[in-house]
Amino acid sequence: MSEKMTVPLLDLKAQYATIKAEIAAALEEVLETQWFIMGPKIVELEKAIAEYCQTKFAVGCSSGSDAILLALMANDVGPDSEIICPSYTFFATAGSISILGARPVWVDIDPVTYNMDPELTRKVAQQCTNLKAIMPVHLYGQAADLDAFLKIGQEFNVPIIEDAAQAIGTRDLSGTPAGTRGQIGCFSFFPTKNLGGYGDGGIVTTNDEALAESMSILRVHGSKPKYHHHVRGINARLDALQAAVLLVKLKHLESWHEQRRANAETYDRLFHDAGATTSAIPLSGGGDGGGFPLRTPHQLEPPAKHIFNQYVIRVPGEIRDSLREHLREAGVGTEIYYPIPLHLQKCYADAGGQEGDLPESELAAKETLALPIYPELTTQQIEYVAGTTISYISQHAAVCTS
Ligand SMILES: Cc1ncc(COP(=O)(O)O)c(C=O)c1O
């Protein structure tokens, strides 16, 4: 093995170095105006994001979590409402539902894409008594099956609210941007996202003018005009400084996506050369039923486009944590998204979720590992991460039950 290298999971400093002057100028412009909350920079960002996503409207807000919250509030979601969502996702997907007193109704994932399974969604929807919306997540930056979800939404007469927090610029099988075919798309500008701000931020997209208006009022305490509150809203405003940063970064977004995709292709090639296949072939209970026991992310056929917010591999559960530790000792940062599915989290214990309820989500939580994929990675770094991973698995795969 080559000499030890340091490869963090994400290196935001490397990106900052390439746009430092542009960012300084954009921040300076806002500082000169001293207009920090809402205002023209927010309007400019909303127009730019609506254009990028190909929707009629975009409404900036304080985070991806609040984007979901606003979408649900605009749909009058409240106590006793049921919202279908995956359990294998970041907490905020369900947290924003629960905070309104509504109930997340969990659906298992398709183990190939890690996105919510449409057929299971239909079955679960049949059992709901007060279903208000279906919320697929475009996990890791790959599109959920919107064609199927839109049909199910029609069947049950409920809107599709897309959690597109990890998927700005993602395209689905029809080539349409994620977060735009459902009633509302919810995006996050958390710094680790492909379009990340320098703090918290988010945005909702929609083609429905009334909903756009409703969410833009809800985010400012429900007031319009100021101090006239017709609805009970929240403070979910976006800062002008964040909008200025995001406008600069948006210009680079497509090239960063392409770099991430090229990095994924390099990993894929190195892993497949070692005998690995994609997650389309199961790991068969931890063994090597499909060759080398590593699965690369399955990608949907073009014009679908995965933006690789995360590059997540799958390895037998018996060696996942020790592989992660080995990579850490070798200087490589990794993360587990997500180690405990939401139906098994302590805060949802009163909802009665049990081990075995969602087998694919539970298995993915034991077998997946995110590797560094950020745009500025060098080929040498990718080769080092892949090489270290391959040699560890080669030496330890024998411990796996097949
Ligand atoms: C799938 C998903 N949903 C929602 C969120 C919430 O976004 P934010 O962190 O901006 O509140 C995130 C961000 O981490 C996410 O990954």
The ligand as a MOL file (V3000), in Angstrom:
LIG
                    3D

  0  0  0     0  0            999 V3000
M  V30 BEGIN CTAB
M  V30 COUNTS 16 16 0 0 0
M  V30 BEGIN ATOM
M  V30 1 C -32.7840 14.1590 3.9380 0
M  V30 2 C -32.6890 15.4320 4.7240 0
M  V30 3 N -33.8220 16.0400 5.1060 0
M  V30 4 C -33.8000 17.1960 5.7850 0
M  V30 5 C -32.6160 17.7970 6.1490 0
M  V30 6 C -32.6530 19.0360 6.9700 0
M  V30 7 O -31.9190 20.0790 6.4530 0
M  V30 8 P -31.2370 21.1660 7.4150 0
M  V30 9 O -30.0700 20.5230 8.0720 0
M  V30 10 O -30.8540 22.2680 6.5020 0
M  V30 11 O -32.2670 21.5730 8.4030 0
M  V30 12 C -31.4060 17.2130 5.7580 0
M  V30 13 C -30.1360 17.8410 6.0700 0
M  V30 14 O -29.2550 17.3500 6.6700 0
M  V30 15 C -31.4440 15.9840 5.0470 0
M  V30 16 O -30.3240 15.3670 4.6850 0
M  V30 END ATOM
M  V30 BEGIN BOND
M  V30 1 1 1 2
M  V30 2 1 2 3
M  V30 3 2 2 15
M  V30 4 2 3 4
M  V30 5 1 4 5
M  V30 6 1 5 6
M  V30 7 2 5 12
M  V30 8 1 6 7
M  V30 9 1 7 8
M  V30 10 2 8 9
M  V30 11 1 8 10
M  V30 12 1 8 11
M  V30 13 1 12 13
M  V30 14 1 12 15
M  V30 15 2 13 14
M  V30 16 1 15 16
M  V30 END BOND
M  V30 END CTAB
M  END
